[in-house]
Amino acid sequence: MGHSAAVWDYRAATEITKDWNGIDKIVLRNPRGASARVSLSGGQVTSWRNEQGEELLFTSNKVSSKPPKAVRGGIPICFPQFFIWMLAKFRNCGSLEQHGFARNKIWTIDGNPPPLSPNDSQGKSFVDLLLKPSEDLKCWPHSFEFRLRVSLAADGNLTLISRIRNVNGKPFSFSFAYHTYLSVSDISEVRIEGLETLDYLDNLCQKERFTEQGDAITFESEVDRVYLSAPNVVAVLDHERKRTYVVRKEGLPDVAVWNPWEKKSKSMVDLRDSEYKQMLCVNGAAIEKPVTLKPGEEWTGRLEVSVVASTLSSEHFDLQRM
């Protein structure tokens, strides 16, 4: 696939180039200078920059594998599972890997995407990707079509819309997550608002169920939790940068929160020892209750991430809106 460019509404542009591994990537731009990069390796968003050119997603500087293996950072797509401990919910899937296979497959550009609402295309630079089963997916023998639209709006908001259709002759179930690595100044200076009083499964305590007690989530050690039945809007406040990420989701009842902290970082081959300080994963997800699709049925999961200037409080956000 060669180099090409197309012009969309508001002069927002999309360009196809190749990364250093020779794999096609799509660069989305808006008129104000914001940009996003999407790789066909995993359908993974690998960069999202604001109009000042600041990178908003974390990506590790330590690369330990070659494509199509997912890189550590950006927004990997986790399908058809998120945790290895979810394997019990699938039959005959003993070889499914952590976070599923979608992030380690080569996607294609969708030449015939289904129509979406005007709000999902107007004034936006976007690309439609497609993943279908391949012969090596014997561990998950189901026929499906996975369509992913990544769009960059005129205001710089980043949106991912996944549509998964069952073209199988029998029902199948899956769990899902947008594994979103946000770039932060210092994890010790970050707080999450919108998950207070919720129940969560703690992956550090044998998936035991707890209830969040704090006014906000702050970080002093490793955190690996799945917050259940979470609101559709969550705010991540970065005090040092006076910046707030606003995460909006639809069709994704749960929110996974993760930071490996110092000890675990040192054991990870694709993360430098101190990089945990600059990252925080806040993932829109469907984990506790897997999605089940009957033949012909389709599921849609949407994630939108925006950035606004902030003070020490997010009181000006309506976290229940959406």
N, C-alpha and C positions, 0 to 999 in steps of 0.2 A: 504494500500500500504506500503510495508516494505521498509527497508533501502537498497539501491542499489547504484552502481557506474558504470559509463561507461567511457571509454577513447576515446577521439576524436583526431583529427589531432593535432600535436605539443604538445601532452600529456596534452591538456586542458581537464579538467574533469567536469562532472556534477554528482551531488549527490542528492538523494531524502531523506529528513528527515522530521521531524514533528516539528512544532513550539509549543510554550507553551500552545496553545489552542487545540493541537492535529490535526491541519490542515497541510496537506502536503505542504512543501516548497521545492523549487529546488535551490540548491547552485551551481552556475557556477564559475569555476576557470580557470585562464590561467597559463601558465608556469612561468610567472614572479611574481606571487603572488597576482594579482588583483582578485577581486571576485564580484559577484552579487547574490542577493537572490530574488527569485520570489515566491510569495505565490499563492496557488490555490484559496485563498480568494480574489476575485476581479481580478485575473490575475495580481496582483499588484507587481511591483518591489519595494521592501522595503529597499534594501541596494545596494550600489555600492561603492566599495573600490578600491583605487589605489594600486600599488605594495608595497607602504610603509604602507598599512593598514589604510590610512586616509579615513574617510567616506565622500563621495562626494554629497550624497543626504541628505536633511534635513528630519528628522522624529521627531515629537513632543514627548517629554517625558511624556506628560499628555494623558493618554488613558481613554476615557469616554464610550466606547462601545465595544462590543464583536463581533467577526467575525460572519457572513460575512460582517458586516459593515466596510467600508474602514477606515483605520487608517489615521491620518493627517500626510501626508508626502509621501516620495518615489515618485512613478509615478502611480497614479490611472488612470484607463481608463475611460474616460467620453464618454458614448454612451447610448442611441441614441440622447442625447442632452447635452448641456453644461450649458446654462443659463435657469432659469425658464421663463425669458421673451421670450425665443424662442418657448414656447409652442404654441403660436398662429400659428406657421408654421405647427403644427401637428393637425390632427383632432382626436377628441374623446380620448384625452390624458390628461385630466385634472388632473390625479393623478400621472403623471410622476414627479419624484423628481428632485431636483437640481442635475446636473451632471449625470443624467440618472441612469440606474439600473446595468450596467455591472460591476461596481466597488463593488457592494454589492451582487454578485452572486458567488457561488462556481464553478470554472472552472474545466475542466478535462484535463489530459495530452492527446494530440492528437496522437492517435496510427497510423493514416494514413494521415499525412500532405501532401498537394499538393507539387510538386517539386518547389523549388525556384532557382534562379540563383546561380551558383557556388560561387559567391562572398558573398552570404548570408549564407554559411555554411562552406566553406573551412577554416581550421585553427581556427575555432571558437568553443567555448563551447556554446551550445544553447539548448533551450527547446521549444517545440511546444505545445501550449495550445488551447483549443477549448471551445467555449460557444455556446449553442443552446437555443432556447426558452424553457421556463418551463411553467407549467400550471398556475402559479400565475401572468403571464405577460399579464393580461387582458387589462391593460391600453395601451399596444402597441402590438396589435394582428397581428404580422407579422412573417412569417417563415424566419429564417436567419441562416447562419453559420458564426460565427466570429472566425477566426483563428489568433492567435497571436504567433509570434516567437520572443523570447528574446535571444539575443546572446551577448557574451563577446569575443572580438577579442584578438589576441595575443598582440596587442599594448594597450589593456585595454579599447578600445572604447566600449561603450554600444549602442546596436541597438535594436529598437523595430519595428517590421513590422506587421501591422494589415491588414488582408484580410477579407472583409465582403461581403458575397454573398447573393443575394436575391433568396431564394428557394420558394418564395411566388407565388401566382397566379396573383398578381397585384403589381404595383410599390409601393415603399415606400421611404420616405426621412428621413434623420437623420443629426444631427450635431455631431461633434467629437472633442476630444482634448486629448492629452497626458499631464496630469496635473503635470508637472515636477517641483518638489520642489528641487531647488539647495541649497546646504549648502554654506553659505558665512560667512566671518569673521564678518562683520558689514554692514548692509544694507546701511548705510550712506557713506560707502567707495566703493560702487559698481556702475558700469555704464554699460549700454547696448549700443552697437554700431551695426548699421545695420538697424535701424528702423527710421532713420532721414527722415524728409519731408513726412512721410506717413500719410494718414488719419487714424483716430482711432475712435472707439465708446467708450465713457466714461460711464462706468456703475455707476459712482458716480454722473452723471449729466443727468439722464433719458435717457441714451444711445444716447445722442447728439453726433453728428459727429464733430470732430476737426481735425486740421492738426498739426502734431508734428513740433515744431519750434526749438528745441534744437539741438546742435551738437551731443549730446548723451543723453540718458535717465539716470537721476540720481534721488535719492530718498530723500525727505524731509518730506513726509506725505503719507497717504494712496494712493495707485494707484491700479486701477482696469479697465484695458483697453483692447480692442481688436484691434490690428493693422491689417489693411486690405491689402490684396495683398502684403504680406511681402516677402522679398527676401528669398531664400532657405538656407542662412547661416546667423546666428546672433551670435555675440560675447558678452559674459558677463565677464567683467573684475573685478576681486577682487584685489584691489591694495595692501591691507595689506598682503595677502597671495601670492602676485605676481603670481597669477594663473588666467588663462582665460578658461572659458567653451566655447566651440564652438558647437553650436547647428545647425545641418543640417537636413533638412526636405524635403520630397517629397510627393506630393498629399495632402498637407496641406497648403492652401493658406494664412492662418491667423496666427498671433502670439498673444496669450493672455499674458498679464503681470500683476502680482498681488503681492501686499504686504499689509497686513491689518493694519499695523502701530499700535501705542500704544492703542488708544481708542478702536478700534474694537477687538484687541486681548483680551482685558479684558472681552469682552462679549462672547468669544468663549470657549465652554466647553472643547474642546480637544486641547487647545493651552495655554501654560503658558504665563503669562503677558509679559515677556521680550523676548520670543522666536522669535518674529517677526524680531528681529535684525539679526538672524542667517539664515534667509530663504528668497528666492526669487523664485517666480514661473514664468517661461518662457515656455509657452506651444505651441508647434506646434498644429495647430487646423484648422478645417473647420467649421466656425461659421456663418459668414454673409450670405453665400449662401449654404444652406443645400445640401448635396449630395443626388441625386435621382437615385435609381437603378431600372431598369426594371426587370421583371422576368428572372432569369438566369444570370444577370449581376453581376460583382464583382468589388469592389473598393479596392485599396491598399493605405495605408498611412504609411510612413516610417519616423522614427526619429532616428538620431544618435547623441550621445553626447560624446565629447572628451574633454580632459583637456590638456593644454599646459602651460609651464612657460611663463610669460608675464612681460612686463614693463608697463609703464603708458599709452602706446599707442598700438592700435591693427593694426597699419599701415602695419605690416608684414602679416596680414591676407588678403586674397582675398575674401571679403564678397560676391562677385558676383559669386564665383566659385560654381559649383555643377551641 
